Each structure stands twice: as C-alpha cells, then as structure tokens.
Amino acid sequence: METRRKYMTVSAAIRELEDIEMVHRNDRSYTLDHAVTKTPKIILSSFGLDADSISNTSEKNSKLLATASLS
C-alpha cells in the first residue's frame, strides 16, 4: 500500500517553529519553554540544525541577557 507524503506550507512551518520560545524565569534567567518536538526537529533539520544546537543557542542567549541586565 502506498502512503502519501505529508507536505507543510510555509505558514504552517512558521507556526510550528513559534513553539520554540524562551521564557524569563524567577531566577533572572531565560530557558526554553518547551522541549523541541518531532515536527520542529524535522523543520530544523532542513536548515542543518538540531535540538542540541537550539538548546546551546538558547543557553548562550540566556548568558548574554543576564550580563546585559547587570549593566
């Protein structure tokens, strides 16, 4: 039995990627709000990114925001 490929529009892909967000926590740090799920991982892989690179980037941004808020 043949299976149909699933395609995603650009606006649907953007909506999926909007779920990846950083939130401000009480300890004055920023963290990812949710884990990166399967669909965003597939979209990110088309750009050569993975969930680890997203978490590493969010950690770097959190450190930058923490030092900027101290200034």
mmCIF file as Biopython writes it, N, C-alpha, C and O atoms, coordinates in Angstrom:
data_model
#
loop_
_atom_site.group_PDB
_atom_site.id
_atom_site.type_symbol
_atom_site.label_atom_id
_atom_site.label_alt_id
_atom_site.label_comp_id
_atom_site.label_asym_id
_atom_site.label_entity_id
_atom_site.label_seq_id
_atom_site.pdbx_PDB_ins_code
_atom_site.Cartn_x
_atom_site.Cartn_y
_atom_site.Cartn_z
_atom_site.occupancy
_atom_site.B_iso_or_equiv
_atom_site.auth_seq_id
_atom_site.auth_asym_id
_atom_site.pdbx_PDB_model_num
ATOM 1   N N  . MET A ? 1  ? 0.837  -1.180 0.000  1.0 0.0 1  A 1 
ATOM 2   C CA . MET A ? 1  ? 0.000  0.000  0.000  1.0 0.0 1  A 1 
ATOM 3   C C  . MET A ? 1  ? 0.883  1.244  0.000  1.0 0.0 1  A 1 
ATOM 4   O O  . MET A ? 1  ? 1.808  1.359  0.804  1.0 0.0 1  A 1 
ATOM 5   N N  . GLU A ? 2  ? 0.597  2.156  -0.890 1.0 0.0 2  A 1 
ATOM 6   C CA . GLU A ? 2  ? 1.357  3.395  -0.958 1.0 0.0 2  A 1 
ATOM 7   C C  . GLU A ? 2  ? 0.891  4.360  0.124  1.0 0.0 2  A 1 
ATOM 8   O O  . GLU A ? 2  ? -0.292 4.418  0.461  1.0 0.0 2  A 1 
ATOM 9   N N  . THR A ? 3  ? 1.832  5.103  0.651  1.0 0.0 3  A 1 
ATOM 10  C CA . THR A ? 3  ? 1.476  6.133  1.624  1.0 0.0 3  A 1 
ATOM 11  C C  . THR A ? 3  ? 1.725  7.489  1.007  1.0 0.0 3  A 1 
ATOM 12  O O  . THR A ? 3  ? 2.660  7.671  0.227  1.0 0.0 3  A 1 
ATOM 13  N N  . ARG A ? 4  ? 0.891  8.428  1.356  1.0 0.0 4  A 1 
ATOM 14  C CA . ARG A ? 4  ? 1.059  9.785  0.846  1.0 0.0 4  A 1 
ATOM 15  C C  . ARG A ? 4  ? 2.083  10.512 1.676  1.0 0.0 4  A 1 
ATOM 16  O O  . ARG A ? 4  ? 2.128  10.371 2.898  1.0 0.0 4  A 1 
ATOM 17  N N  . ARG A ? 5  ? 2.907  11.294 1.004  1.0 0.0 5  A 1 
ATOM 18  C CA . ARG A ? 5  ? 3.856  12.138 1.729  1.0 0.0 5  A 1 
ATOM 19  C C  . ARG A ? 5  ? 3.104  13.311 2.327  1.0 0.0 5  A 1 
ATOM 20  O O  . ARG A ? 5  ? 2.146  13.819 1.744  1.0 0.0 5  A 1 
ATOM 21  N N  . LYS A ? 6  ? 3.545  13.722 3.476  1.0 0.0 6  A 1 
ATOM 22  C CA . LYS A ? 6  ? 2.926  14.876 4.121  1.0 0.0 6  A 1 
ATOM 23  C C  . LYS A ? 6  ? 3.745  16.114 3.802  1.0 0.0 6  A 1 
ATOM 24  O O  . LYS A ? 6  ? 4.958  16.135 4.010  1.0 0.0 6  A 1 
ATOM 25  N N  . TYR A ? 7  ? 3.091  17.131 3.304  1.0 0.0 7  A 1 
ATOM 26  C CA . TYR A ? 7  ? 3.747  18.385 2.984  1.0 0.0 7  A 1 
ATOM 27  C C  . TYR A ? 7  ? 3.237  19.470 3.916  1.0 0.0 7  A 1 
ATOM 28  O O  . TYR A ? 7  ? 2.119  19.394 4.427  1.0 0.0 7  A 1 
ATOM 29  N N  . MET A ? 8  ? 4.062  20.470 4.128  1.0 0.0 8  A 1 
ATOM 30  C CA . MET A ? 8  ? 3.706  21.542 5.034  1.0 0.0 8  A 1 
ATOM 31  C C  . MET A ? 8  ? 3.881  22.875 4.313  1.0 0.0 8  A 1 
ATOM 32  O O  . MET A ? 8  ? 4.859  23.075 3.592  1.0 0.0 8  A 1 
ATOM 33  N N  . THR A ? 9  ? 2.942  23.772 4.510  1.0 0.0 9  A 1 
ATOM 34  C CA . THR A ? 9  ? 3.068  25.096 3.917  1.0 0.0 9  A 1 
ATOM 35  C C  . THR A ? 9  ? 4.051  25.923 4.736  1.0 0.0 9  A 1 
ATOM 36  O O  . THR A ? 9  ? 4.406  25.554 5.855  1.0 0.0 9  A 1 
ATOM 37  N N  . VAL A ? 10 ? 4.478  27.026 4.177  1.0 0.0 10 A 1 
ATOM 38  C CA . VAL A ? 10 ? 5.426  27.902 4.876  1.0 0.0 10 A 1 
ATOM 39  C C  . VAL A ? 10 ? 4.800  28.446 6.153  1.0 0.0 10 A 1 
ATOM 40  O O  . VAL A ? 10 ? 5.448  28.474 7.200  1.0 0.0 10 A 1 
ATOM 41  N N  . SER A ? 11 ? 3.555  28.873 6.075  1.0 0.0 11 A 1 
ATOM 42  C CA . SER A ? 11 ? 2.909  29.428 7.270  1.0 0.0 11 A 1 
ATOM 43  C C  . SER A ? 11 ? 2.721  28.365 8.349  1.0 0.0 11 A 1 
ATOM 44  O O  . SER A ? 11 ? 2.819  28.676 9.536  1.0 0.0 11 A 1 
ATOM 45  N N  . ALA A ? 12 ? 2.456  27.126 7.966  1.0 0.0 12 A 1 
ATOM 46  C CA . ALA A ? 12 ? 2.331  26.051 8.952  1.0 0.0 12 A 1 
ATOM 47  C C  . ALA A ? 12 ? 3.678  25.753 9.598  1.0 0.0 12 A 1 
ATOM 48  O O  . ALA A ? 12 ? 3.742  25.478 10.796 1.0 0.0 12 A 1 
ATOM 49  N N  . ALA A ? 13 ? 4.759  25.805 8.811  1.0 0.0 13 A 1 
ATOM 50  C CA . ALA A ? 13 ? 6.098  25.577 9.360  1.0 0.0 13 A 1 
ATOM 51  C C  . ALA A ? 13 ? 6.471  26.680 10.338 1.0 0.0 13 A 1 
ATOM 52  O O  . ALA A ? 13 ? 7.072  26.410 11.378 1.0 0.0 13 A 1 
ATOM 53  N N  . ILE A ? 14 ? 6.122  27.913 10.016 1.0 0.0 14 A 1 
ATOM 54  C CA . ILE A ? 14 ? 6.418  29.036 10.919 1.0 0.0 14 A 1 
ATOM 55  C C  . ILE A ? 14 ? 5.643  28.884 12.219 1.0 0.0 14 A 1 
ATOM 56  O O  . ILE A ? 14 ? 6.185  29.134 13.295 1.0 0.0 14 A 1 
ATOM 57  N N  . ARG A ? 15 ? 4.387  28.479 12.132 1.0 0.0 15 A 1 
ATOM 58  C CA . ARG A ? 15 ? 3.588  28.266 13.346 1.0 0.0 15 A 1 
ATOM 59  C C  . ARG A ? 15 ? 4.207  27.182 14.224 1.0 0.0 15 A 1 
ATOM 60  O O  . ARG A ? 15 ? 4.222  27.299 15.449 1.0 0.0 15 A 1 
ATOM 61  N N  . GLU A ? 16 ? 4.715  26.133 13.595 1.0 0.0 16 A 1 
ATOM 62  C CA . GLU A ? 16 ? 5.374  25.066 14.356 1.0 0.0 16 A 1 
ATOM 63  C C  . GLU A ? 16 ? 6.633  25.586 15.049 1.0 0.0 16 A 1 
ATOM 64  O O  . GLU A ? 16 ? 6.903  25.236 16.198 1.0 0.0 16 A 1 
ATOM 65  N N  . LEU A ? 17 ? 7.397  26.415 14.354 1.0 0.0 17 A 1 
ATOM 66  C CA . LEU A ? 17 ? 8.643  26.923 14.929 1.0 0.0 17 A 1 
ATOM 67  C C  . LEU A ? 17 ? 8.399  27.990 15.986 1.0 0.0 17 A 1 
ATOM 68  O O  . LEU A ? 17 ? 9.280  28.258 16.803 1.0 0.0 17 A 1 
ATOM 69  N N  . GLU A ? 18 ? 7.228  28.600 15.987 1.0 0.0 18 A 1 
ATOM 70  C CA . GLU A ? 18 ? 6.912  29.600 17.012 1.0 0.0 18 A 1 
ATOM 71  C C  . GLU A ? 18 ? 6.788  28.973 18.390 1.0 0.0 18 A 1 
ATOM 72  O O  . GLU A ? 18 ? 6.857  29.681 19.395 1.0 0.0 18 A 1 
ATOM 73  N N  . ASP A ? 19 ? 6.606  27.647 18.461 1.0 0.0 19 A 1 
ATOM 74  C CA . ASP A ? 19 ? 6.529  26.975 19.749 1.0 0.0 19 A 1 
ATOM 75  C C  . ASP A ? 19 ? 7.876  26.942 20.464 1.0 0.0 19 A 1 
ATOM 76  O O  . ASP A ? 19 ? 7.935  26.715 21.672 1.0 0.0 19 A 1 
ATOM 77  N N  . ILE A ? 20 ? 8.953  27.170 19.719 1.0 0.0 20 A 1 
ATOM 78  C CA . ILE A ? 20 ? 10.281 27.214 20.332 1.0 0.0 20 A 1 
ATOM 79  C C  . ILE A ? 20 ? 10.478 28.632 20.849 1.0 0.0 20 A 1 
ATOM 80  O O  . ILE A ? 20 ? 10.744 29.550 20.074 1.0 0.0 20 A 1 
ATOM 81  N N  . GLU A ? 21 ? 10.346 28.805 22.150 1.0 0.0 21 A 1 
ATOM 82  C CA . GLU A ? 21 ? 10.484 30.145 22.717 1.0 0.0 21 A 1 
ATOM 83  C C  . GLU A ? 21 ? 11.187 30.091 24.059 1.0 0.0 21 A 1 
ATOM 84  O O  . GLU A ? 21 ? 11.146 29.087 24.770 1.0 0.0 21 A 1 
ATOM 85  N N  . MET A ? 22 ? 11.828 31.188 24.381 1.0 0.0 22 A 1 
ATOM 86  C CA . MET A ? 22 ? 12.497 31.329 25.668 1.0 0.0 22 A 1 
ATOM 87  C C  . MET A ? 22 ? 11.609 32.135 26.590 1.0 0.0 22 A 1 
ATOM 88  O O  . MET A ? 22 ? 10.956 33.089 26.167 1.0 0.0 22 A 1 
ATOM 89  N N  . VAL A ? 23 ? 11.589 31.742 27.857 1.0 0.0 23 A 1 
ATOM 90  C CA . VAL A ? 23 ? 10.800 32.469 28.850 1.0 0.0 23 A 1 
ATOM 91  C C  . VAL A ? 23 ? 11.706 32.919 29.981 1.0 0.0 23 A 1 
ATOM 92  O O  . VAL A ? 23 ? 12.728 32.296 30.266 1.0 0.0 23 A 1 
ATOM 93  N N  . HIS A ? 24 ? 11.318 34.002 30.613 1.0 0.0 24 A 1 
ATOM 94  C CA . HIS A ? 24 ? 12.066 34.568 31.733 1.0 0.0 24 A 1 
ATOM 95  C C  . HIS A ? 24 ? 11.635 33.855 33.006 1.0 0.0 24 A 1 
ATOM 96  O O  . HIS A ? 24 ? 10.447 33.839 33.330 1.0 0.0 24 A 1 
ATOM 97  N N  . ARG A ? 25 ? 12.560 33.278 33.718 1.0 0.0 25 A 1 
ATOM 98  C CA . ARG A ? 25 ? 12.268 32.553 34.965 1.0 0.0 25 A 1 
ATOM 99  C C  . ARG A ? 25 ? 12.493 33.474 36.161 1.0 0.0 25 A 1 
ATOM 100 O O  . ARG A ? 25 ? 13.033 34.571 36.022 1.0 0.0 25 A 1 
ATOM 101 N N  . ASN A ? 26 ? 12.075 33.018 37.322 1.0 0.0 26 A 1 
ATOM 102 C CA . ASN A ? 26 ? 12.184 33.822 38.539 1.0 0.0 26 A 1 
ATOM 103 C C  . ASN A ? 26 ? 13.627 34.085 38.960 1.0 0.0 26 A 1 
ATOM 104 O O  . ASN A ? 26 ? 13.905 35.087 39.618 1.0 0.0 26 A 1 
ATOM 105 N N  . ASP A ? 27 ? 14.533 33.209 38.594 1.0 0.0 27 A 1 
ATOM 106 C CA . ASP A ? 27 ? 15.925 33.387 38.998 1.0 0.0 27 A 1 
ATOM 107 C C  . ASP A ? 27 ? 16.705 34.259 38.012 1.0 0.0 27 A 1 
ATOM 108 O O  . ASP A ? 27 ? 17.930 34.167 37.925 1.0 0.0 27 A 1 
ATOM 109 N N  . ARG A ? 28 ? 15.982 35.108 37.270 1.0 0.0 28 A 1 
ATOM 110 C CA . ARG A ? 28 ? 16.551 36.067 36.314 1.0 0.0 28 A 1 
ATOM 111 C C  . ARG A ? 28 ? 17.306 35.388 35.170 1.0 0.0 28 A 1 
ATOM 112 O O  . ARG A ? 28 ? 18.246 35.953 34.611 1.0 0.0 28 A 1 
ATOM 113 N N  . SER A ? 29 ? 16.885 34.187 34.837 1.0 0.0 29 A 1 
ATOM 114 C CA . SER A ? 29 ? 17.490 33.503 33.699 1.0 0.0 29 A 1 
ATOM 115 C C  . SER A ? 29 ? 16.411 33.209 32.669 1.0 0.0 29 A 1 
ATOM 116 O O  . SER A ? 29 ? 15.215 33.282 32.954 1.0 0.0 29 A 1 
ATOM 117 N N  . TYR A ? 30 ? 16.853 32.881 31.488 1.0 0.0 30 A 1 
ATOM 118 C CA . TYR A ? 30 ? 15.934 32.531 30.410 1.0 0.0 30 A 1 
ATOM 119 C C  . TYR A ? 30 ? 16.168 31.079 30.040 1.0 0.0 30 A 1 
ATOM 120 O O  . TYR A ? 30 ? 17.312 30.634 29.947 1.0 0.0 30 A 1 
ATOM 121 N N  . THR A ? 31 ? 15.092 30.343 29.829 1.0 0.0 31 A 1 
ATOM 122 C CA . THR A ? 31 ? 15.189 28.952 29.408 1.0 0.0 31 A 1 
ATOM 123 C C  . THR A ? 31 ? 14.172 28.681 28.316 1.0 0.0 31 A 1 
ATOM 124 O O  . THR A ? 31 ? 13.245 29.461 28.098 1.0 0.0 31 A 1 
ATOM 125 N N  . LEU A ? 32 ? 14.361 27.563 27.634 1.0 0.0 32 A 1 
ATOM 126 C CA . LEU A ? 32 ? 13.370 27.154 26.650 1.0 0.0 32 A 1 
ATOM 127 C C  . LEU A ? 32 ? 12.087 26.783 27.372 1.0 0.0 32 A 1 
ATOM 128 O O  . LEU A ? 32 ? 12.120 26.101 28.396 1.0 0.0 32 A 1 
ATOM 129 N N  . ASP A ? 33 ? 10.960 27.231 26.840 1.0 0.0 33 A 1 
ATOM 130 C CA . ASP A ? 33 ? 9.680  26.980 27.488 1.0 0.0 33 A 1 
ATOM 131 C C  . ASP A ? 33 ? 9.258  25.524 27.366 1.0 0.0 33 A 1 
ATOM 132 O O  . ASP A ? 33 ? 8.726  24.956 28.320 1.0 0.0 33 A 1 
ATOM 133 N N  . HIS A ? 34 ? 9.483  24.915 26.219 1.0 0.0 34 A 1 
ATOM 134 C CA . HIS A ? 34 ? 9.094  23.528 25.976 1.0 0.0 34 A 1 
ATOM 135 C C  . HIS A ? 34 ? 10.249 22.805 25.294 1.0 0.0 34 A 1 
ATOM 136 O O  . HIS A ? 34 ? 11.154 23.425 24.736 1.0 0.0 34 A 1 
ATOM 137 N N  . ALA A ? 35 ? 10.193 21.495 25.354 1.0 0.0 35 A 1 
ATOM 138 C CA . ALA A ? 35 ? 11.165 20.705 24.598 1.0 0.0 35 A 1 
ATOM 139 C C  . ALA A ? 35 ? 10.847 20.824 23.112 1.0 0.0 35 A 1 
ATOM 140 O O  . ALA A ? 35 ? 9.700  21.054 22.730 1.0 0.0 35 A 1 
ATOM 141 N N  . VAL A ? 36 ? 11.852 20.668 22.295 1.0 0.0 36 A 1 
ATOM 142 C CA . VAL A ? 36 ? 11.659 20.719 20.848 1.0 0.0 36 A 1 
ATOM 143 C C  . VAL A ? 36 ? 11.061 19.379 20.421 1.0 0.0 36 A 1 
ATOM 144 O O  . VAL A ? 36 ? 11.673 18.329 20.618 1.0 0.0 36 A 1 
ATOM 145 N N  . THR A ? 37 ? 9.865  19.421 19.836 1.0 0.0 37 A 1 
ATOM 146 C CA . THR A ? 37 ? 9.155  18.198 19.491 1.0 0.0 37 A 1 
ATOM 147 C C  . THR A ? 37 ? 9.548  17.697 18.098 1.0 0.0 37 A 1 
ATOM 148 O O  . THR A ? 37 ? 10.402 18.283 17.433 1.0 0.0 37 A 1 
ATOM 149 N N  . LYS A ? 38 ? 8.919  16.618 17.675 1.0 0.0 38 A 1 
ATOM 150 C CA . LYS A ? 38 ? 9.295  15.939 16.433 1.0 0.0 38 A 1 
ATOM 151 C C  . LYS A ? 38 ? 9.155  16.822 15.194 1.0 0.0 38 A 1 
ATOM 152 O O  . LYS A ? 38 ? 10.077 16.891 14.381 1.0 0.0 38 A 1 
ATOM 153 N N  . THR A ? 39 ? 8.023  17.493 15.040 1.0 0.0 39 A 1 
ATOM 154 C CA . THR A ? 39 ? 7.795  18.285 13.828 1.0 0.0 39 A 1 
ATOM 155 C C  . THR A ? 39 ? 8.785  19.440 13.700 1.0 0.0 39 A 1 
ATOM 156 O O  . THR A ? 39 ? 9.359  19.618 12.626 1.0 0.0 39 A 1 
ATOM 157 N N  . PRO A ? 40 ? 9.014  20.245 14.768 1.0 0.0 40 A 1 
ATOM 158 C CA . PRO A ? 40 ? 10.047 21.280 14.643 1.0 0.0 40 A 1 
ATOM 159 C C  . PRO A ? 40 ? 11.439 20.713 14.381 1.0 0.0 40 A 1 
ATOM 160 O O  . PRO A ? 40 ? 12.244 21.353 13.705 1.0 0.0 40 A 1 
ATOM 161 N N  . LYS A ? 41 ? 11.738 19.527 14.902 1.0 0.0 41 A 1 
ATOM 162 C CA . LYS A ? 41 ? 13.037 18.910 14.639 1.0 0.0 41 A 1 
ATOM 163 C C  . LYS A ? 41 ? 13.196 18.617 13.152 1.0 0.0 41 A 1 
ATOM 164 O O  . LYS A ? 41 ? 14.276 18.799 12.590 1.0 0.0 41 A 1 
ATOM 165 N N  . ILE A ? 42 ? 12.117 18.160 12.518 1.0 0.0 42 A 1 
ATOM 166 C CA . ILE A ? 42 ? 12.164 17.864 11.083 1.0 0.0 42 A 1 
ATOM 167 C C  . ILE A ? 42 ? 12.382 19.151 10.301 1.0 0.0 42 A 1 
ATOM 168 O O  . ILE A ? 42 ? 13.169 19.180 9.356  1.0 0.0 42 A 1 
ATOM 169 N N  . ILE A ? 43 ? 11.684 20.216 10.693 1.0 0.0 43 A 1 
ATOM 170 C CA . ILE A ? 43 ? 11.827 21.501 10.008 1.0 0.0 43 A 1 
ATOM 171 C C  . ILE A ? 43 ? 13.239 22.040 10.202 1.0 0.0 43 A 1 
ATOM 172 O O  . ILE A ? 43 ? 13.853 22.514 9.247  1.0 0.0 43 A 1 
ATOM 173 N N  . LEU A ? 44 ? 13.759 21.974 11.417 1.0 0.0 44 A 1 
ATOM 174 C CA . LEU A ? 44 ? 15.099 22.472 11.707 1.0 0.0 44 A 1 
ATOM 175 C C  . LEU A ? 44 ? 16.171 21.692 10.955 1.0 0.0 44 A 1 
ATOM 176 O O  . LEU A ? 44 ? 17.187 22.257 10.551 1.0 0.0 44 A 1 
ATOM 177 N N  . SER A ? 45 ? 15.945 20.396 10.768 1.0 0.0 45 A 1 
ATOM 178 C CA . SER A ? 45 ? 16.945 19.585 10.072 1.0 0.0 45 A 1 
ATOM 179 C C  . SER A ? 45 ? 17.100 20.021 8.620  1.0 0.0 45 A 1 
ATOM 180 O O  . SER A ? 45 ? 18.158 19.824 8.024  1.0 0.0 45 A 1 
ATOM 181 N N  . SER A ? 46 ? 16.051 20.611 8.046  1.0 0.0 46 A 1 
ATOM 182 C CA . SER A ? 46 ? 16.181 21.085 6.668  1.0 0.0 46 A 1 
ATOM 183 C C  . SER A ? 46 ? 17.100 22.305 6.582  1.0 0.0 46 A 1 
ATOM 184 O O  . SER A ? 46 ? 17.572 22.648 5.498  1.0 0.0 46 A 1 
ATOM 185 N N  . PHE A ? 47 ? 17.354 22.958 7.708  1.0 0.0 47 A 1 
ATOM 186 C CA . PHE A ? 47 ? 18.275 24.091 7.766  1.0 0.0 47 A 1 
ATOM 187 C C  . PHE A ? 47 ? 19.621 23.701 8.365  1.0 0.0 47 A 1 
ATOM 188 O O  . PHE A ? 47 ? 20.466 24.563 8.606  1.0 0.0 47 A 1 
ATOM 189 N N  . GLY A ? 48 ? 19.824 22.418 8.604  1.0 0.0 48 A 1 
ATOM 190 C CA . GLY A ? 48 ? 21.080 21.944 9.164  1.0 0.0 48 A 1 
ATOM 191 C C  . GLY A ? 48 ? 21.184 22.145 10.662 1.0 0.0 48 A 1 
ATOM 192 O O  . GLY A ? 48 ? 22.290 22.163 11.203 1.0 0.0 48 A 1 
ATOM 193 N N  . LEU A ? 49 ? 20.073 22.297 11.340 1.0 0.0 49 A 1 
ATOM 194 C CA . LEU A ? 49 ? 20.050 22.493 12.793 1.0 0.0 49 A 1 
ATOM 195 C C  . LEU A ? 49 ? 19.434 21.268 13.464 1.0 0.0 49 A 1 
ATOM 196 O O  . LEU A ? 49 ? 18.722 20.489 12.831 1.0 0.0 49 A 1 
ATOM 197 N N  . ASP A ? 50 ? 19.720 21.114 14.753 1.0 0.0 50 A 1 
ATOM 198 C CA . ASP A ? 50 ? 19.070 20.067 15.528 1.0 0.0 50 A 1 
ATOM 199 C C  . ASP A ? 50 ? 18.685 20.622 16.893 1.0 0.0 50 A 1 
ATOM 200 O O  . ASP A ? 50 ? 18.957 21.784 17.193 1.0 0.0 50 A 1 
ATOM 201 N N  . ALA A ? 51 ? 18.061 19.805 17.711 1.0 0.0 51 A 1 
ATOM 202 C CA . ALA A ? 51 ? 17.580 20.261 19.015 1.0 0.0 51 A 1 
ATOM 203 C C  . ALA A ? 51 ? 18.731 20.688 19.916 1.0 0.0 51 A 1 
ATOM 204 O O  . ALA A ? 51 ? 18.583 21.617 20.710 1.0 0.0 51 A 1 
ATOM 205 N N  . ASP A ? 52 ? 19.881 20.019 19.801 1.0 0.0 52 A 1 
ATOM 206 C CA . ASP A ? 52 ? 21.038 20.395 20.623 1.0 0.0 52 A 1 
ATOM 207 C C  . ASP A ? 52 ? 21.555 21.782 20.267 1.0 0.0 52 A 1 
ATOM 208 O O  . ASP A ? 52 ? 21.932 22.549 21.152 1.0 0.0 52 A 1 
ATOM 209 N N  . SER A ? 53 ? 21.574 22.107 18.989 1.0 0.0 53 A 1 
ATOM 210 C CA . SER A ? 53 ? 22.047 23.439 18.600 1.0 0.0 53 A 1 
ATOM 211 C C  . SER A ? 53 ? 21.078 24.517 19.088 1.0 0.0 53 A 1 
ATOM 212 O O  . SER A ? 53 ? 21.503 25.618 19.440 1.0 0.0 53 A 1 
ATOM 213 N N  . ILE A ? 54 ? 19.803 24.212 19.110 1.0 0.0 54 A 1 
ATOM 214 C CA . ILE A ? 54 ? 18.813 25.163 19.618 1.0 0.0 54 A 1 
ATOM 215 C C  . ILE A ? 54 ? 19.004 25.376 21.109 1.0 0.0 54 A 1 
ATOM 216 O O  . ILE A ? 54 ? 18.973 26.513 21.579 1.0 0.0 54 A 1 
ATOM 217 N N  . SER A ? 55 ? 19.204 24.290 21.867 1.0 0.0 55 A 1 
ATOM 218 C CA . SER A ? 55 ? 19.399 24.446 23.311 1.0 0.0 55 A 1 
ATOM 219 C C  . SER A ? 55 ? 20.715 25.153 23.620 1.0 0.0 55 A 1 
ATOM 220 O O  . SER A ? 55 ? 20.778 25.947 24.559 1.0 0.0 55 A 1 
ATOM 221 N N  . ASN A ? 56 ? 21.769 24.880 22.847 1.0 0.0 56 A 1 
ATOM 222 C CA . ASN A ? 56 ? 23.049 25.572 23.051 1.0 0.0 56 A 1 
ATOM 223 C C  . ASN A ? 56 ? 22.905 27.065 22.770 1.0 0.0 56 A 1 
ATOM 224 O O  . ASN A ? 56 ? 23.420 27.897 23.518 1.0 0.0 56 A 1 
ATOM 225 N N  . THR A ? 57 ? 22.211 27.396 21.701 1.0 0.0 57 A 1 
ATOM 226 C CA . THR A ? 57 ? 22.000 28.803 21.365 1.0 0.0 57 A 1 
ATOM 227 C C  . THR A ? 57 ? 21.169 29.503 22.427 1.0 0.0 57 A 1 
ATOM 228 O O  . THR A ? 57 ? 21.435 30.656 22.767 1.0 0.0 57 A 1 
ATOM 229 N N  . SER A ? 58 ? 20.160 28.810 22.956 1.0 0.0 58 A 1 
ATOM 230 C CA . SER A ? 58 ? 19.336 29.433 23.996 1.0 0.0 58 A 1 
ATOM 231 C C  . SER A ? 58 ? 20.135 29.662 25.277 1.0 0.0 58 A 1 
ATOM 232 O O  . SER A ? 58 ? 19.917 30.656 25.970 1.0 0.0 58 A 1 
ATOM 233 N N  . GLU A ? 59 ? 21.053 28.757 25.595 1.0 0.0 59 A 1 
ATOM 234 C CA . GLU A ? 59 ? 21.914 28.950 26.770 1.0 0.0 59 A 1 
ATOM 235 C C  . GLU A ? 59 ? 22.841 30.140 26.579 1.0 0.0 59 A 1 
ATOM 236 O O  . GLU A ? 59 ? 23.041 30.928 27.503 1.0 0.0 59 A 1 
ATOM 237 N N  . LYS A ? 60 ? 23.406 30.274 25.387 1.0 0.0 60 A 1 
ATOM 238 C CA . LYS A ? 60 ? 24.279 31.417 25.099 1.0 0.0 60 A 1 
ATOM 239 C C  . LYS A ? 60 ? 23.500 32.722 25.180 1.0 0.0 60 A 1 
ATOM 240 O O  . LYS A ? 60 ? 23.984 33.708 25.736 1.0 0.0 60 A 1 
ATOM 241 N N  . ASN A ? 61 ? 22.300 32.726 24.627 1.0 0.0 61 A 1 
ATOM 242 C CA . ASN A ? 61 ? 21.463 33.935 24.680 1.0 0.0 61 A 1 
ATOM 243 C C  . ASN A ? 61 ? 21.071 34.259 26.107 1.0 0.0 61 A 1 
ATOM 244 O O  . ASN A ? 61 ? 21.009 35.433 26.471 1.0 0.0 61 A 1 
ATOM 245 N N  . SER A ? 62 ? 20.805 33.253 26.927 1.0 0.0 62 A 1 
ATOM 246 C CA . SER A ? 62 ? 20.465 33.479 28.320 1.0 0.0 62 A 1 
ATOM 247 C C  . SER A ? 62 ? 21.623 34.148 29.060 1.0 0.0 62 A 1 
ATOM 248 O O  . SER A ? 62 ? 21.415 35.058 29.862 1.0 0.0 62 A 1 
ATOM 249 N N  . LYS A ? 63 ? 22.837 33.690 28.784 1.0 0.0 63 A 1 
ATOM 250 C CA . LYS A ? 63 ? 24.012 34.290 29.424 1.0 0.0 63 A 1 
ATOM 251 C C  . LYS A ? 63 ? 24.210 35.740 28.969 1.0 0.0 63 A 1 
ATOM 252 O O  . LYS A ? 63 ? 24.545 36.610 29.773 1.0 0.0 63 A 1 
ATOM 253 N N  . LEU A ? 64 ? 24.000 35.990 27.678 1.0 0.0 64 A 1 
ATOM 254 C CA . LEU A ? 64 ? 24.118 37.343 27.166 1.0 0.0 64 A 1 
ATOM 255 C C  . LEU A ? 64 ? 23.068 38.276 27.792 1.0 0.0 64 A 1 
ATOM 256 O O  . LEU A ? 64 ? 23.370 39.415 28.148 1.0 0.0 64 A 1 
ATOM 257 N N  . LEU A ? 65 ? 21.852 37.781 27.916 1.0 0.0 65 A 1 
ATOM 258 C CA . LEU A ? 65 ? 20.789 38.588 28.515 1.0 0.0 65 A 1 
ATOM 259 C C  . LEU A ? 65 ? 21.056 38.831 29.999 1.0 0.0 65 A 1 
ATOM 260 O O  . LEU A ? 65 ? 20.739 39.900 30.519 1.0 0.0 65 A 1 
ATOM 261 N N  . ALA A ? 66 ? 21.637 37.847 30.680 1.0 0.0 66 A 1 
ATOM 262 C CA . ALA A ? 66 ? 21.941 38.014 32.097 1.0 0.0 66 A 1 
ATOM 263 C C  . ALA A ? 66 ? 23.024 39.074 32.297 1.0 0.0 66 A 1 
ATOM 264 O O  . ALA A ? 66 ? 22.925 39.891 33.213 1.0 0.0 66 A 1 
ATOM 265 N N  . THR A ? 67 ? 24.051 39.070 31.456 1.0 0.0 67 A 1 
ATOM 266 C CA . THR A ? 67 ? 25.097 40.081 31.592 1.0 0.0 67 A 1 
ATOM 267 C C  . THR A ? 67 ? 24.605 41.455 31.160 1.0 0.0 67 A 1 
ATOM 268 O O  . THR A ? 67 ? 25.046 42.468 31.703 1.0 0.0 67 A 1 
ATOM 269 N N  . ALA A ? 68 ? 23.702 41.501 30.195 1.0 0.0 68 A 1 
ATOM 270 C CA . ALA A ? 68 ? 23.166 42.789 29.749 1.0 0.0 68 A 1 
ATOM 271 C C  . ALA A ? 68 ? 22.269 43.416 30.814 1.0 0.0 68 A 1 
ATOM 272 O O  . ALA A ? 68 ? 22.232 44.638 30.956 1.0 0.0 68 A 1 
ATOM 273 N N  . SER A ? 69 ? 21.546 42.581 31.560 1.0 0.0 69 A 1 
ATOM 274 C CA . SER A ? 69 ? 20.671 43.124 32.587 1.0 0.0 69 A 1 
ATOM 275 C C  . SER A ? 69 ? 21.446 43.627 33.793 1.0 0.0 69 A 1 
ATOM 276 O O  . SER A ? 69 ? 20.931 44.447 34.553 1.0 0.0 69 A 1 
ATOM 277 N N  . LEU A ? 70 ? 22.683 43.151 33.987 1.0 0.0 70 A 1 
ATOM 278 C CA . LEU A ? 70 ? 23.513 43.610 35.090 1.0 0.0 70 A 1 
ATOM 279 C C  . LEU A ? 70 ? 24.103 44.985 34.813 1.0 0.0 70 A 1 
ATOM 280 O O  . LEU A ? 70 ? 24.458 45.716 35.738 1.0 0.0 70 A 1 
ATOM 281 N N  . SER A ? 71 ? 24.205 45.331 33.542 1.0 0.0 71 A 1 
ATOM 282 C CA . SER A ? 71 ? 24.809 46.614 33.165 1.0 0.0 71 A 1 
ATOM 283 C C  . SER A ? 71 ? 23.883 47.766 33.408 1.0 0.0 71 A 1 
ATOM 284 O O  . SER A ? 71 ? 24.241 48.913 33.143 1.0 0.0 71 A 1 
#
